[in-house]
Amino acid sequence: MEEGLRILPQILISGLVIGFLYAVVALGYTMVYGVLEFINFAHSEIFMFGAFIGFEVLMFLQKTSLLTTLPMVISLILTMLAAMIFSGALGWTVERLAYRPLRGAPRLVPLISAIGVSFFLQDAARIIWEALRGNWQLAVPPLYTGVLTMGPWQVAGAPLQLQVPYGAIVIMVSGLIMMFSLIWFVNKTKVGKAMRAVAQDRSTAALMGVNVDRIISTTFVIGGALGGAAGSLFAIRYTSITPYIGFILGVKAFTAAVFGGIGNLAGAVIGGLLLGIFEALGTAYLGPLTHGALKGPEYKDIFAFLILILVLVFKPAGLLGRTVGEKV
């Protein structure tokens, strides 16, 4: 018990790191759902493309020796900007080609289209990077490899030394900046108010002069840019990517959005952070609690699905969501 309490702060840090990634990706899901009441299941592959674009930028910086000469902050900004621009453009393209022609169709139709786009993007990435690099399983150049050490402190009669990788700090700080920037944008800017108006009542917003098509496209661009930023951060932190990294992380981010309240930005953030923490706690403590019968790392993915089932059964609207009547 004492050992478990002593390592708890380190576990919480690990949970927050992955939780911030879930939260940023979940924001993309919840933005699109808030405007269209539609789950963009291709969003996870937009995240994946962000990771690959981030990889290409890092490879270019490494090839030109800029990776070692430029300040790491500049390298990070360049990597994230490139991933955000590409992923935002990809989000716009997906909306324009795969979703807009189906607007007004039964909800199952765009859902099937989203799943098809997801598989298409997976295979497209595999083919592209197989042709470019001869391999679609890529090792990302290391960045932010140092560790910040804090302590030691006395906890439960034993010294506690907290170690936080610089990559983890980058993810948490970048995640906070993007989250607060998005919430400010949606609540304070004219475009953000137009988004909320379209989400509330699309027909009335159009009568009031809002260009609904442009606002929907803007929503996909912003959501895609967030996914691309998260993908580049994932690549920097975990240094290994494939065309299939988006699937399980996308499912968990979607779970986080549902957990917090789909359509609610603050709910997506809270859901992502809580899901990351629950996953980290399960990974660390499941083995000892079951006396080795269940090994935490092998079963960590079940927490996302368990939470999803419990939320859908007991609180379908999520932590911060609210049940609304069907629009007619």
N, C-alpha and C positions, 0 to 999 in steps of 0.2 A: 504493500500500500504506500509506504513512504517513498519507494522508488518511483511508483506511478505518479505521485504528486510532484516529485522533484523534476520529472521530465515533462510535466504538463505544459509549462510555458513554451518549450520548444515545439511540442505537438501543435499548440494553438497557432504558432507562427507558420508552421507548415500548412495548417488548414486555411489560414487567411490568404496565403499565397495562391493556392489553387482556387480558393473561394473568390478572389478578385477576378481571376480569369473567367470563372463561371458567371460572375455578375456582369462583366463587360459584354460577354456574348449574350447573356440573357436580356440585356437592354435592347439588343437588336431584335430578338424575338418579340419582346413586349411592345416595342414601338410599332412594328408592323401590325401586330394584333390589335393594338389600341386604335389604329386608323382604319384597318380593313376587316377586323375580326377574322383574321386568317393567319394560320401558322406557316411561316416560311421555312419549311424543312430544308431548303437549300442553303440556309444561312450558315450551317455548320461547314459546308464546303467553301463558302466565301471566307470563313475563318481559316480554313486550310490553305487557300490560295494566298492569304495574307502571310502565312508562315513561309511559303515557298518564295514569295516576292522578297520578304525579309532576308531569306537565305541568299538570294541572288545579289541583293545590295551588299550584304556582308562579304560575299565572295569577291565582289568588285572592289570593295574597300581593302580587302586583304591582298588582292592581286596588285593593286596600285600602291600598296604600303600605307594607305591612308588610315587603315584600321589601327596601326600602331602610332601614327603621327598625330592624328586628330584626337582631340579630347573625346573621351568615351561618351559624354553627354551628346556631343555633336553626332557621333556615329549612331547613337540610339535614335536621335531625332530624325536623321536621314532615313534610317531603316523603317521607322514607324510611319513617316510621311509617305514614303514610296508604297508601303503596304496599304495605307489608308486610301491613297489616291486610286490605286488599282482596284482594291476591293470595293470602294465606293462606286467606281465605274462599272464593275461587274454586277453589283447590286442593281444599278440602274438598268443595265442590259437585261438582266433576268426579269425584272419587273416589266420592262417594255415588250419583251418577246414572248415570255412564258405566262405572265399573269394578267396583263392588261387586256389581251383579247378574250380572256375568260371571265372578266369582271361581269357580274350579274348572273353567271351560270350557277347551278347548284353547288353547294360548298364542297361536295366530294370531288368535283371536277378540278378546281385549282389545287386541291390537296394532292391528287394523283399527279398533276403536272409538277408540283413542288418535289415530290419524291423522284420523278423522272429526271428533273434538272439536277437533283443531288447525285444520282448515279452517273449522269452524263459528265458532271464536273469532276467527279472522282476519276473516271476513266480518262478524261481529257488531261488532267494533271499527270496521270501515270504515263500517258503517251508522250506528252510534251517533254517531261523531264527524262524519260527514257531516251528520247531523241537528242536532247541537249547534253545530258550528263552521262548517258549510258547506264543510269541507275535511278530509280525513283525512291530509294531509301537513302536519305541524305544526312550527312553529319554536318551540323552547323558550326562555323568558326566560333571559338569560345569568346565570350564577352562578359565582363563583370564576374570574374571567377573568384574574386576575393571574398573574405568572410569578415563581418563585423562581430567582434567578441565583446560581450558585456558581462560584467561580474568579475570575480565570483561573489555570490551572496550565500548566506547561510539559510537553507530551507530544510525543514524537517531534520535538523541536526547535521546536514551534509552540505558541502559546497555546491552551489548552482552556478554554472557558467552558460550563458545564453549565446548561441552562435547563429547569426542571421546572414546568409549569403547575400552579397551585393545584388545578385540577380533577383532575389526575393524582394529586396527593398525597392528595386526599380519597378517591379510589377505592382507592388502596393501603392507606391507614390503615383505612378502613371495611371493606375486604375482609379485612384481618388480624384485625380485631376480630370479625367474623362467623365467620371460620374457626375461630379459637381458642375462641370461645364455643360453637360447635356441637360441636367435638370434646370440650370439657369437659362439655357437656350430655349427650352420648351416653355418655360413659365414667363420669360421676360421679353422675348423678341417677337416681332410681328409674325415671322414665319412659324415660330413655335405656337403662338396663339391660333394661327390658321390651322395648324395640325390638330390642336385640341378641338377647334370648331368642326373640322372634318370628322374627327373621331366621335364627336357628340351627335352630329346630324349632317350627313353629307349633302343632302338635297338643300337644306336651309343654308348651309355654308356657301353652296354654289349660287343661290339666289342673292346672297349678300356680297357677291363679287369675288369669292375665293376661287382660284383656279385649282379645282380638285385634282386633276391629273398631275399638275405640277407639284402639288403638295404631297401626293402619294409617291411620286418619283423621288422627291427630296427625302421623304422618310426612308425609302429603300437605300438611297445614297448614304445617309447618315448611319443607318443600321449596318450597311456593308462596311463603311469606314471603321466603325467600332469593332466589327468582327475582324477586319484586317489588322487593326492595331493589336487586338488580343492575340491574333495568330503570330505576329512578329514577336510579341513578348514571350509567347510560348516557345518559339524557336530559340530565342536568346537564352531562356531559362533552362530548357530541357535538351537542347543541342542535338536532337534527333527528330526527323520529320518524315512522314510518308503521306501519300494521298488519302489515307484512311484515318488520320488522326482526328478529323472533324467529327466522325460518327459518334463515338462514345462521349466525347466532350460536349457535342451538340445536344445529345440526349440529356446529359446532366444539366446543361445550361437551360434547356427547356423545362426540366424538372424544377430548377431554381425559379424560373419565371412563374410557373404554376404555383409553387410553394409560397412565393411572396405575394402572388396575386397578379395573374396575367393581365397586362394592360396598365399596370401601376409601376412607374419607374423606380420609386423607392422600394417597392416590394421586390422587384427584380434584384436590386442590390442586396437587400437583407436576405432574400432567399439564397442567392449565390454564396454569400459569406457563411450563412448557417450551414448550407450543404457542404461546403469545403471543410468547415470545422467538424461536423458530424463524421465526415469521411475520414479525416485525420485521426479522430478519437477512436473510430472503429478499427482503423489500421493498426493503431498502437496497442489497444487494450483488448481486442476481441480474442487474440490468442491466449493471453494470461487468464482472462475471465472464463474461458472454456477449457483451461488446462491443456492447451495445445490441440484440442479437437478441431478447432477452426483457426486457420492462420489468417490474420488480419489483411495482409496485402493481397491475398488471393480472393478475398470476399469483399473487398472494399467497394466494388461497383454495385453490390446489392443495396447499399444504403440509398443511392439515388432512386432506385425503383421502389424500394420499401417506402420511402418518404412520399413518392408520387402516388402510390396506392393509398396510403393513409390520408393524404390530403384530399384526394378525389372522393374517398369514402366519407370522411368526417367534416371537411371544410372545403368544398369544391371551389369556392371563390378565392381561396388562399388567405394568407395572414392579413394582408392589407387590402384585399379585393372586396368587392361588394356585389351582391347578387342584383342584377337589373332585369327588368321585364323585357320581353321580346319586342323588338321594334316592328311596327306594322305600318 
